[in-house]
Amino acid sequence: MMNFGYSSVLGLMILIGDIWAILNIFQSSAANEKKLIWIIAVVLLPVLGLILWLLLGPRNRGA
């Protein structure tokens, strides 16, 4: 029997957030070098990379 606790839910939420961030990084209009750096940051530092990307990442300034 598997025991799922809060850590499993938190881990799943972080994984979903990281996947969402990576997809948005790919779709951004930033240069490819910056995209690569952001993706590496999100993959190697899942929580910190996601937070940094949310605060400092490229924004689509169009609408």
CHARMM-style PDB file with segment names, atoms N, HN, CA, C and O in Angstrom:
ATOM      1  N   MET     1       0.831  -1.168   0.000  1.00  0.00      PROA
ATOM      2  CA  MET     1       0.000   0.000   0.000  1.00  0.00      PROA
ATOM      3  C   MET     1       0.885   1.244   0.000  1.00  0.00      PROA
ATOM      4  O   MET     1       1.833   1.347   0.779  1.00  0.00      PROA
ATOM      5  N   MET     2       0.564   2.180  -0.879  1.00  0.00      PROA
ATOM      6  HN  MET     2      -0.206   2.097  -1.512  1.00  0.00      PROA
ATOM      7  CA  MET     2       1.378   3.384  -1.001  1.00  0.00      PROA
ATOM      8  C   MET     2       0.845   4.467  -0.075  1.00  0.00      PROA
ATOM      9  O   MET     2      -0.364   4.645   0.076  1.00  0.00      PROA
ATOM     10  N   ASN     3       1.763   5.173   0.531  1.00  0.00      PROA
ATOM     11  HN  ASN     3       2.745   5.027   0.409  1.00  0.00      PROA
ATOM     12  CA  ASN     3       1.400   6.245   1.444  1.00  0.00      PROA
ATOM     13  C   ASN     3       1.754   7.579   0.803  1.00  0.00      PROA
ATOM     14  O   ASN     3       2.927   7.948   0.745  1.00  0.00      PROA
ATOM     15  N   PHE     4       0.754   8.300   0.325  1.00  0.00      PROA
ATOM     16  HN  PHE     4      -0.198   8.000   0.372  1.00  0.00      PROA
ATOM     17  CA  PHE     4       0.977   9.605  -0.284  1.00  0.00      PROA
ATOM     18  C   PHE     4       0.683  10.685   0.746  1.00  0.00      PROA
ATOM     19  O   PHE     4      -0.409  10.750   1.309  1.00  0.00      PROA
ATOM     20  N   GLY     5       1.676  11.529   0.978  1.00  0.00      PROA
ATOM     21  HN  GLY     5       2.563  11.477   0.519  1.00  0.00      PROA
ATOM     22  CA  GLY     5       1.503  12.608   1.938  1.00  0.00      PROA
ATOM     23  C   GLY     5       1.631  13.954   1.260  1.00  0.00      PROA
ATOM     24  O   GLY     5       1.543  14.069   0.038  1.00  0.00      PROA
ATOM     25  N   TYR     6       1.836  14.952   2.064  1.00  0.00      PROA
ATOM     26  HN  TYR     6       1.908  14.859   3.057  1.00  0.00      PROA
ATOM     27  CA  TYR     6       1.952  16.310   1.540  1.00  0.00      PROA
ATOM     28  C   TYR     6       3.186  16.477   0.671  1.00  0.00      PROA
ATOM     29  O   TYR     6       3.171  17.274  -0.268  1.00  0.00      PROA
ATOM     30  N   SER     7       4.245  15.750   0.961  1.00  0.00      PROA
ATOM     31  HN  SER     7       4.257  15.103   1.723  1.00  0.00      PROA
ATOM     32  CA  SER     7       5.467  15.879   0.166  1.00  0.00      PROA
ATOM     33  C   SER     7       5.243  15.401  -1.262  1.00  0.00      PROA
ATOM     34  O   SER     7       5.822  15.960  -2.194  1.00  0.00      PROA
ATOM     35  N   SER     8       4.416  14.379  -1.451  1.00  0.00      PROA
ATOM     36  HN  SER     8       3.946  13.925  -0.694  1.00  0.00      PROA
ATOM     37  CA  SER     8       4.111  13.900  -2.799  1.00  0.00      PROA
ATOM     38  C   SER     8       3.311  14.934  -3.579  1.00  0.00      PROA
ATOM     39  O   SER     8       3.565  15.159  -4.763  1.00  0.00      PROA
ATOM     40  N   VAL     9       2.354  15.557  -2.924  1.00  0.00      PROA
ATOM     41  HN  VAL     9       2.147  15.375  -1.963  1.00  0.00      PROA
ATOM     42  CA  VAL     9       1.539  16.585  -3.578  1.00  0.00      PROA
ATOM     43  C   VAL     9       2.404  17.789  -3.911  1.00  0.00      PROA
ATOM     44  O   VAL     9       2.296  18.341  -5.006  1.00  0.00      PROA
ATOM     45  N   LEU    10       3.255  18.204  -2.989  1.00  0.00      PROA
ATOM     46  HN  LEU    10       3.342  17.755  -2.100  1.00  0.00      PROA
ATOM     47  CA  LEU    10       4.149  19.337  -3.222  1.00  0.00      PROA
ATOM     48  C   LEU    10       5.114  19.035  -4.366  1.00  0.00      PROA
ATOM     49  O   LEU    10       5.347  19.890  -5.220  1.00  0.00      PROA
ATOM     50  N   GLY    11       5.666  17.848  -4.387  1.00  0.00      PROA
ATOM     51  HN  GLY    11       5.477  17.154  -3.693  1.00  0.00      PROA
ATOM     52  CA  GLY    11       6.569  17.453  -5.467  1.00  0.00      PROA
ATOM     53  C   GLY    11       5.875  17.459  -6.818  1.00  0.00      PROA
ATOM     54  O   GLY    11       6.455  17.889  -7.815  1.00  0.00      PROA
ATOM     55  N   LEU    12       4.644  16.987  -6.856  1.00  0.00      PROA
ATOM     56  HN  LEU    12       4.172  16.638  -6.047  1.00  0.00      PROA
ATOM     57  CA  LEU    12       3.871  16.983  -8.095  1.00  0.00      PROA
ATOM     58  C   LEU    12       3.572  18.406  -8.558  1.00  0.00      PROA
ATOM     59  O   LEU    12       3.625  18.692  -9.754  1.00  0.00      PROA
ATOM     60  N   MET    13       3.260  19.294  -7.624  1.00  0.00      PROA
ATOM     61  HN  MET    13       3.216  19.062  -6.653  1.00  0.00      PROA
ATOM     62  CA  MET    13       2.992  20.686  -7.972  1.00  0.00      PROA
ATOM     63  C   MET    13       4.246  21.367  -8.520  1.00  0.00      PROA
ATOM     64  O   MET    13       4.163  22.151  -9.465  1.00  0.00      PROA
ATOM     65  N   ILE    14       5.397  21.073  -7.934  1.00  0.00      PROA
ATOM     66  HN  ILE    14       5.464  20.436  -7.166  1.00  0.00      PROA
ATOM     67  CA  ILE    14       6.653  21.637  -8.424  1.00  0.00      PROA
ATOM     68  C   ILE    14       6.956  21.107  -9.815  1.00  0.00      PROA
ATOM     69  O   ILE    14       7.387  21.869 -10.681  1.00  0.00      PROA
ATOM     70  N   LEU    15       6.742  19.823 -10.048  1.00  0.00      PROA
ATOM     71  HN  LEU    15       6.392  19.205  -9.345  1.00  0.00      PROA
ATOM     72  CA  LEU    15       6.964  19.231 -11.367  1.00  0.00      PROA
ATOM     73  C   LEU    15       6.063  19.881 -12.415  1.00  0.00      PROA
ATOM     74  O   LEU    15       6.526  20.217 -13.505  1.00  0.00      PROA
ATOM     75  N   ILE    16       4.801  20.057 -12.100  1.00  0.00      PROA
ATOM     76  HN  ILE    16       4.425  19.784 -11.215  1.00  0.00      PROA
ATOM     77  CA  ILE    16       3.866  20.695 -13.032  1.00  0.00      PROA
ATOM     78  C   ILE    16       4.295  22.143 -13.303  1.00  0.00      PROA
ATOM     79  O   ILE    16       4.260  22.601 -14.445  1.00  0.00      PROA
ATOM     80  N   GLY    17       4.697  22.852 -12.254  1.00  0.00      PROA
ATOM     81  HN  GLY    17       4.725  22.479 -11.326  1.00  0.00      PROA
ATOM     82  CA  GLY    17       5.163  24.224 -12.423  1.00  0.00      PROA
ATOM     83  C   GLY    17       6.403  24.310 -13.289  1.00  0.00      PROA
ATOM     84  O   GLY    17       6.519  25.213 -14.117  1.00  0.00      PROA
ATOM     85  N   ASP    18       7.333  23.380 -13.111  1.00  0.00      PROA
ATOM     86  HN  ASP    18       7.239  22.646 -12.438  1.00  0.00      PROA
ATOM     87  CA  ASP    18       8.550  23.372 -13.919  1.00  0.00      PROA
ATOM     88  C   ASP    18       8.246  23.063 -15.383  1.00  0.00      PROA
ATOM     89  O   ASP    18       8.821  23.684 -16.277  1.00  0.00      PROA
ATOM     90  N   ILE    19       7.362  22.125 -15.634  1.00  0.00      PROA
ATOM     91  HN  ILE    19       6.894  21.621 -14.908  1.00  0.00      PROA
ATOM     92  CA  ILE    19       6.985  21.807 -17.017  1.00  0.00      PROA
ATOM     93  C   ILE    19       6.318  23.008 -17.667  1.00  0.00      PROA
ATOM     94  O   ILE    19       6.592  23.326 -18.824  1.00  0.00      PROA
ATOM     95  N   TRP    20       5.442  23.675 -16.923  1.00  0.00      PROA
ATOM     96  HN  TRP    20       5.219  23.416 -15.983  1.00  0.00      PROA
ATOM     97  CA  TRP    20       4.771  24.874 -17.419  1.00  0.00      PROA
ATOM     98  C   TRP    20       5.797  25.965 -17.740  1.00  0.00      PROA
ATOM     99  O   TRP    20       5.706  26.623 -18.776  1.00  0.00      PROA
ATOM    100  N   ALA    21       6.769  26.151 -16.847  1.00  0.00      PROA
ATOM    101  HN  ALA    21       6.843  25.616 -16.005  1.00  0.00      PROA
ATOM    102  CA  ALA    21       7.799  27.165 -17.060  1.00  0.00      PROA
ATOM    103  C   ALA    21       8.630  26.847 -18.300  1.00  0.00      PROA
ATOM    104  O   ALA    21       8.907  27.740 -19.101  1.00  0.00      PROA
ATOM    105  N   ILE    22       9.029  25.591 -18.466  1.00  0.00      PROA
ATOM    106  HN  ILE    22       8.804  24.866 -17.815  1.00  0.00      PROA
ATOM    107  CA  ILE    22       9.843  25.205 -19.618  1.00  0.00      PROA
ATOM    108  C   ILE    22       9.070  25.417 -20.916  1.00  0.00      PROA
ATOM    109  O   ILE    22       9.634  25.899 -21.898  1.00  0.00      PROA
ATOM    110  N   LEU    23       7.804  25.069 -20.932  1.00  0.00      PROA
ATOM    111  HN  LEU    23       7.345  24.678 -20.134  1.00  0.00      PROA
ATOM    112  CA  LEU    23       6.993  25.303 -22.136  1.00  0.00      PROA
ATOM    113  C   LEU    23       6.889  26.798 -22.446  1.00  0.00      PROA
ATOM    114  O   LEU    23       6.970  27.196 -23.608  1.00  0.00      PROA
ATOM    115  N   ASN    24       6.711  27.614 -21.427  1.00  0.00      PROA
ATOM    116  HN  ASN    24       6.645  27.290 -20.483  1.00  0.00      PROA
ATOM    117  CA  ASN    24       6.644  29.056 -21.638  1.00  0.00      PROA
ATOM    118  C   ASN    24       7.983  29.637 -22.068  1.00  0.00      PROA
ATOM    119  O   ASN    24       8.023  30.590 -22.846  1.00  0.00      PROA
ATOM    120  N   ILE    25       9.074  29.075 -21.572  1.00  0.00      PROA
ATOM    121  HN  ILE    25       9.041  28.301 -20.939  1.00  0.00      PROA
ATOM    122  CA  ILE    25      10.396  29.524 -21.996  1.00  0.00      PROA
ATOM    123  C   ILE    25      10.580  29.244 -23.484  1.00  0.00      PROA
ATOM    124  O   ILE    25      11.072  30.097 -24.222  1.00  0.00      PROA
ATOM    125  N   PHE    26      10.187  28.054 -23.924  1.00  0.00      PROA
ATOM    126  HN  PHE    26       9.787  27.361 -23.325  1.00  0.00      PROA
ATOM    127  CA  PHE    26      10.292  27.715 -25.346  1.00  0.00      PROA
ATOM    128  C   PHE    26       9.474  28.667 -26.211  1.00  0.00      PROA
ATOM    129  O   PHE    26       9.892  29.005 -27.319  1.00  0.00      PROA
ATOM    130  N   GLN    27       8.325  29.100 -25.726  1.00  0.00      PROA
ATOM    131  HN  GLN    27       7.986  28.825 -24.826  1.00  0.00      PROA
ATOM    132  CA  GLN    27       7.427  29.950 -26.505  1.00  0.00      PROA
ATOM    133  C   GLN    27       7.775  31.430 -26.414  1.00  0.00      PROA
ATOM    134  O   GLN    27       7.197  32.239 -27.140  1.00  0.00      PROA
ATOM    135  N   SER    28       8.702  31.798 -25.544  1.00  0.00      PROA
ATOM    136  HN  SER    28       9.171  31.141 -24.955  1.00  0.00      PROA
ATOM    137  CA  SER    28       9.032  33.212 -25.382  1.00  0.00      PROA
ATOM    138  C   SER    28       9.816  33.717 -26.585  1.00  0.00      PROA
ATOM    139  O   SER    28      10.323  32.939 -27.393  1.00  0.00      PROA
ATOM    140  N   SER    29       9.902  35.037 -26.682  1.00  0.00      PROA
ATOM    141  HN  SER    29       9.490  35.669 -26.026  1.00  0.00      PROA
ATOM    142  CA  SER    29      10.615  35.649 -27.799  1.00  0.00      PROA
ATOM    143  C   SER    29      12.076  35.939 -27.449  1.00  0.00      PROA
ATOM    144  O   SER    29      12.748  36.655 -28.191  1.00  0.00      PROA
ATOM    145  N   ALA    30      12.571  35.412 -26.361  1.00  0.00      PROA
ATOM    146  HN  ALA    30      12.025  34.831 -25.758  1.00  0.00      PROA
ATOM    147  CA  ALA    30      13.953  35.628 -25.938  1.00  0.00      PROA
ATOM    148  C   ALA    30      14.911  34.912 -26.886  1.00  0.00      PROA
ATOM    149  O   ALA    30      14.526  34.003 -27.622  1.00  0.00      PROA
ATOM    150  N   ALA    31      16.160  35.344 -26.846  1.00  0.00      PROA
ATOM    151  HN  ALA    31      16.473  36.082 -26.248  1.00  0.00      PROA
ATOM    152  CA  ALA    31      17.198  34.706 -27.664  1.00  0.00      PROA
ATOM    153  C   ALA    31      17.399  33.260 -27.212  1.00  0.00      PROA
ATOM    154  O   ALA    31      17.147  32.914 -26.057  1.00  0.00      PROA
ATOM    155  N   ASN    32      17.851  32.436 -28.134  1.00  0.00      PROA
ATOM    156  HN  ASN    32      18.056  32.717 -29.072  1.00  0.00      PROA
ATOM    157  CA  ASN    32      18.027  31.010 -27.827  1.00  0.00      PROA
ATOM    158  C   ASN    32      18.999  30.770 -26.679  1.00  0.00      PROA
ATOM    159  O   ASN    32      18.812  29.839 -25.896  1.00  0.00      PROA
ATOM    160  N   GLU    33      20.033  31.598 -26.570  1.00  0.00      PROA
ATOM    161  HN  GLU    33      20.185  32.355 -27.206  1.00  0.00      PROA
ATOM    162  CA  GLU    33      21.004  31.427 -25.483  1.00  0.00      PROA
ATOM    163  C   GLU    33      20.334  31.670 -24.131  1.00  0.00      PROA
ATOM    164  O   GLU    33      20.584  30.946 -23.168  1.00  0.00      PROA
ATOM    165  N   LYS    34      19.490  32.687 -24.068  1.00  0.00      PROA
ATOM    166  HN  LYS    34      19.288  33.275 -24.850  1.00  0.00      PROA
ATOM    167  CA  LYS    34      18.789  32.970 -22.813  1.00  0.00      PROA
ATOM    168  C   LYS    34      17.792  31.871 -22.485  1.00  0.00      PROA
ATOM    169  O   LYS    34      17.630  31.506 -21.321  1.00  0.00      PROA
ATOM    170  N   LYS    35      17.125  31.342 -23.502  1.00  0.00      PROA
ATOM    171  HN  LYS    35      17.257  31.639 -24.448  1.00  0.00      PROA
ATOM    172  CA  LYS    35      16.199  30.227 -23.284  1.00  0.00      PROA
ATOM    173  C   LYS    35      16.931  29.040 -22.683  1.00  0.00      PROA
ATOM    174  O   LYS    35      16.449  28.418 -21.736  1.00  0.00      PROA
ATOM    175  N   LEU    36      18.109  28.723 -23.242  1.00  0.00      PROA
ATOM    176  HN  LEU    36      18.500  29.228 -24.011  1.00  0.00      PROA
ATOM    177  CA  LEU    36      18.893  27.590 -22.756  1.00  0.00      PROA
ATOM    178  C   LEU    36      19.303  27.799 -21.299  1.00  0.00      PROA
ATOM    179  O   LEU    36      19.220  26.872 -20.493  1.00  0.00      PROA
ATOM    180  N   ILE    37      19.736  28.986 -20.964  1.00  0.00      PROA
ATOM    181  HN  ILE    37      19.804  29.739 -21.618  1.00  0.00      PROA
ATOM    182  CA  ILE    37      20.148  29.277 -19.589  1.00  0.00      PROA
ATOM    183  C   ILE    37      18.968  29.124 -18.629  1.00  0.00      PROA
ATOM    184  O   ILE    37      19.114  28.539 -17.555  1.00  0.00      PROA
ATOM    185  N   TRP    38      17.793  29.648 -19.011  1.00  0.00      PROA
ATOM    186  HN  TRP    38      17.674  30.123 -19.883  1.00  0.00      PROA
ATOM    187  CA  TRP    38      16.616  29.523 -18.152  1.00  0.00      PROA
ATOM    188  C   TRP    38      16.193  28.073 -17.984  1.00  0.00      PROA
ATOM    189  O   TRP    38      15.835  27.653 -16.884  1.00  0.00      PROA
ATOM    190  N   ILE    39      16.233  27.300 -19.075  1.00  0.00      PROA
ATOM    191  HN  ILE    39      16.524  27.641 -19.969  1.00  0.00      PROA
ATOM    192  CA  ILE    39      15.841  25.887 -18.988  1.00  0.00      PROA
ATOM    193  C   ILE    39      16.795  25.120 -18.081  1.00  0.00      PROA
ATOM    194  O   ILE    39      16.361  24.298 -17.275  1.00  0.00      PROA
ATOM    195  N   ILE    40      18.082  25.383 -18.208  1.00  0.00      PROA
ATOM    196  HN  ILE    40      18.435  26.051 -18.863  1.00  0.00      PROA
ATOM    197  CA  ILE    40      19.064  24.726 -17.340  1.00  0.00      PROA
ATOM    198  C   ILE    40      18.805  25.096 -15.882  1.00  0.00      PROA
ATOM    199  O   ILE    40      18.871  24.236 -15.003  1.00  0.00      PROA
ATOM    200  N   ALA    41      18.513  26.369 -15.620  1.00  0.00      PROA
ATOM    201  HN  ALA    41      18.460  27.067 -16.334  1.00  0.00      PROA
ATOM    202  CA  ALA    41      18.236  26.805 -14.244  1.00  0.00      PROA
ATOM    203  C   ALA    41      17.008  26.108 -13.679  1.00  0.00      PROA
ATOM    204  O   ALA    41      17.019  25.672 -12.527  1.00  0.00      PROA
ATOM    205  N   VAL    42      15.949  25.997 -14.475  1.00  0.00      PROA
ATOM    206  HN  VAL    42      15.940  26.351 -15.410  1.00  0.00      PROA
ATOM    207  CA  VAL    42      14.719  25.360 -13.995  1.00  0.00      PROA
ATOM    208  C   VAL    42      14.930  23.857 -13.783  1.00  0.00      PROA
ATOM    209  O   VAL    42      14.392  23.289 -12.833  1.00  0.00      PROA
ATOM    210  N   VAL    43      15.698  23.218 -14.648  1.00  0.00      PROA
ATOM    211  HN  VAL    43      16.135  23.680 -15.419  1.00  0.00      PROA
ATOM    212  CA  VAL    43      15.910  21.769 -14.520  1.00  0.00      PROA
ATOM    213  C   VAL    43      16.836  21.444 -13.347  1.00  0.00      PROA
ATOM    214  O   VAL    43      16.573  20.510 -12.590  1.00  0.00      PROA
ATOM    215  N   LEU    44      17.917  22.211 -13.194  1.00  0.00      PROA
ATOM    216  HN  LEU    44      18.131  22.970 -13.809  1.00  0.00      PROA
ATOM    217  CA  LEU    44      18.882  21.898 -12.140  1.00  0.00      PROA
ATOM    218  C   LEU    44      18.444  22.384 -10.757  1.00  0.00      PROA
ATOM    219  O   LEU    44      18.791  21.777  -9.744  1.00  0.00      PROA
ATOM    220  N   LEU    45      17.689  23.467 -10.719  1.00  0.00      PROA
ATOM    221  HN  LEU    45      17.406  23.960 -11.542  1.00  0.00      PROA
ATOM    222  CA  LEU    45      17.200  24.019  -9.455  1.00  0.00      PROA
ATOM    223  C   LEU    45      15.682  24.167  -9.554  1.00  0.00      PROA
ATOM    224  O   LEU    45      15.189  25.275  -9.769  1.00  0.00      PROA
ATOM    225  N   PRO    46      14.943  23.087  -9.405  1.00  0.00      PROA
ATOM    226  CA  PRO    46      13.511  23.116  -9.708  1.00  0.00      PROA
ATOM    227  C   PRO    46      12.723  24.207  -8.983  1.00  0.00      PROA
ATOM    228  O   PRO    46      11.967  24.939  -9.623  1.00  0.00      PROA
ATOM    229  N   VAL    47      12.878  24.331  -7.694  1.00  0.00      PROA
ATOM    230  HN  VAL    47      13.492  23.736  -7.174  1.00  0.00      PROA
ATOM    231  CA  VAL    47      12.090  25.313  -6.951  1.00  0.00      PROA
ATOM    232  C   VAL    47      12.658  26.717  -7.163  1.00  0.00      PROA
ATOM    233  O   VAL    47      11.926  27.633  -7.538  1.00  0.00      PROA
ATOM    234  N   LEU    48      13.945  26.883  -6.927  1.00  0.00      PROA
ATOM    235  HN  LEU    48      14.539  26.139  -6.623  1.00  0.00      PROA
ATOM    236  CA  LEU    48      14.574  28.195  -7.067  1.00  0.00      PROA
ATOM    237  C   LEU    48      14.529  28.680  -8.516  1.00  0.00      PROA
ATOM    238  O   LEU    48      14.271  29.856  -8.770  1.00  0.00      PROA
ATOM    239  N   GLY    49      14.777  27.778  -9.464  1.00  0.00      PROA
ATOM    240  HN  GLY    49      14.986  26.822  -9.258  1.00  0.00      PROA
ATOM    241  CA  GLY    49      14.717  28.153 -10.872  1.00  0.00      PROA
ATOM    242  C   GLY    49      13.330  28.615 -11.287  1.00  0.00      PROA
ATOM    243  O   GLY    49      13.198  29.582 -12.038  1.00  0.00      PROA
ATOM    244  N   LEU    50      12.304  27.942 -10.810  1.00  0.00      PROA
ATOM    245  HN  LEU    50      12.411  27.157 -10.200  1.00  0.00      PROA
ATOM    246  CA  LEU    50      10.924  28.329 -11.113  1.00  0.00      PROA
ATOM    247  C   LEU    50      10.600  29.703 -10.521  1.00  0.00      PROA
ATOM    248  O   LEU    50       9.999  30.544 -11.189  1.00  0.00      PROA
ATOM    249  N   ILE    51      10.995  29.922  -9.284  1.00  0.00      PROA
ATOM    250  HN  ILE    51      11.484  29.238  -8.742  1.00  0.00      PROA
ATOM    251  CA  ILE    51      10.737  31.210  -8.642  1.00  0.00      PROA
ATOM    252  C   ILE    51      11.483  32.327  -9.355  1.00  0.00      PROA
ATOM    253  O   ILE    51      10.912  33.385  -9.621  1.00  0.00      PROA
ATOM    254  N   LEU    52      12.759  32.099  -9.668  1.00  0.00      PROA
ATOM    255  HN  LEU    52      13.223  31.240  -9.452  1.00  0.00      PROA
ATOM    256  CA  LEU    52      13.533  33.119 -10.377  1.00  0.00      PROA
ATOM    257  C   LEU    52      12.939  33.414 -11.749  1.00  0.00      PROA
ATOM    258  O   LEU    52      12.875  34.570 -12.166  1.00  0.00      PROA
ATOM    259  N   TRP    53      12.506  32.372 -12.448  1.00  0.00      PROA
ATOM    260  HN  TRP    53      12.558  31.433 -12.109  1.00  0.00      PROA
ATOM    261  CA  TRP    53      11.919  32.592 -13.767  1.00  0.00      PROA
ATOM    262  C   TRP    53      10.623  33.393 -13.652  1.00  0.00      PROA
ATOM    263  O   TRP    53      10.362  34.272 -14.474  1.00  0.00      PROA
ATOM    264  N   LEU    54       9.818  33.095 -12.642  1.00  0.00      PROA
ATOM    265  HN  LEU    54      10.031  32.381 -11.975  1.00  0.00      PROA
ATOM    266  CA  LEU    54       8.577  33.838 -12.452  1.00  0.00      PROA
ATOM    267  C   LEU    54       8.849  35.314 -12.169  1.00  0.00      PROA
ATOM    268  O   LEU    54       8.104  36.183 -12.623  1.00  0.00      PROA
ATOM    269  N   LEU    55       9.914  35.597 -11.420  1.00  0.00      PROA
ATOM    270  HN  LEU    55      10.519  34.891 -11.051  1.00  0.00      PROA
ATOM    271  CA  LEU    55      10.221  36.970 -11.050  1.00  0.00      PROA
ATOM    272  C   LEU    55      11.041  37.711 -12.107  1.00  0.00      PROA
ATOM    273  O   LEU    55      10.815  38.898 -12.345  1.00  0.00      PROA
ATOM    274  N   LEU    56      11.987  37.022 -12.738  1.00  0.00      PROA
ATOM    275  HN  LEU    56      12.171  36.059 -12.545  1.00  0.00      PROA
ATOM    276  CA  LEU    56      12.954  37.696 -13.605  1.00  0.00      PROA
ATOM    277  C   LEU    56      12.922  37.261 -15.059  1.00  0.00      PROA
ATOM    278  O   LEU    56      13.606  37.847 -15.898  1.00  0.00      PROA
ATOM    279  N   GLY    57      12.142  36.251 -15.360  1.00  0.00      PROA
ATOM    280  HN  GLY    57      11.586  35.775 -14.678  1.00  0.00      PROA
ATOM    281  CA  GLY    57      12.151  35.678 -16.696  1.00  0.00      PROA
ATOM    282  C   GLY    57      11.610  36.613 -17.772  1.00  0.00      PROA
ATOM    283  O   GLY    57      11.001  37.637 -17.466  1.00  0.00      PROA
ATOM    284  N   PRO    58      11.835  36.257 -19.018  1.00  0.00      PROA
ATOM    285  CA  PRO    58      11.373  37.094 -20.139  1.00  0.00      PROA
ATOM    286  C   PRO    58       9.857  37.171 -20.181  1.00  0.00      PROA
ATOM    287  O   PRO    58       9.157  36.192 -19.920  1.00  0.00      PROA
ATOM    288  N   ARG    59       9.379  38.330 -20.509  1.00  0.00      PROA
ATOM    289  HN  ARG    59       9.948  39.125 -20.721  1.00  0.00      PROA
ATOM    290  CA  ARG    59       7.938  38.551 -20.627  1.00  0.00      PROA
ATOM    291  C   ARG    59       7.603  38.861 -22.082  1.00  0.00      PROA
ATOM    292  O   ARG    59       8.372  39.520 -22.781  1.00  0.00      PROA
ATOM    293  N   ASN    60       6.462  38.384 -22.523  1.00  0.00      PROA
ATOM    294  HN  ASN    60       5.837  37.848 -21.956  1.00  0.00      PROA
ATOM    295  CA  ASN    60       5.983  38.744 -23.856  1.00  0.00      PROA
ATOM    296  C   ASN    60       5.244  40.067 -23.742  1.00  0.00      PROA
ATOM    297  O   ASN    60       4.118  40.127 -23.250  1.00  0.00      PROA
ATOM    298  N   ARG    61       5.885  41.102 -24.197  1.00  0.00      PROA
ATOM    299  HN  ARG    61       6.800  41.053 -24.597  1.00  0.00      PROA
ATOM    300  CA  ARG    61       5.321  42.446 -24.077  1.00  0.00      PROA
ATOM    301  C   ARG    61       4.624  42.824 -25.378  1.00  0.00      PROA
ATOM    302  O   ARG    61       5.199  43.527 -26.209  1.00  0.00      PROA
ATOM    303  N   GLY    62       3.427  42.376 -25.553  1.00  0.00      PROA
ATOM    304  HN  GLY    62       2.960  41.806 -24.877  1.00  0.00      PROA
ATOM    305  CA  GLY    62       2.749  42.667 -26.802  1.00  0.00      PROA
ATOM    306  C   GLY    62       1.300  43.082 -26.613  1.00  0.00      PROA
ATOM    307  O   GLY    62       0.828  44.018 -27.257  1.00  0.00      PROA
ATOM    308  N   ALA    63       0.621  42.413 -25.764  1.00  0.00      PROA
ATOM    309  HN  ALA    63       1.005  41.653 -25.240  1.00  0.00      PROA
ATOM    310  CA  ALA    63      -0.819  42.649 -25.611  1.00  0.00      PROA
ATOM    311  C   ALA    63      -1.083  43.675 -24.607  1.00  0.00      PROA
ATOM    312  OT1 ALA    63      -2.241  44.001 -24.348  1.00  0.00      PROA
TER     313      ALA     63
END
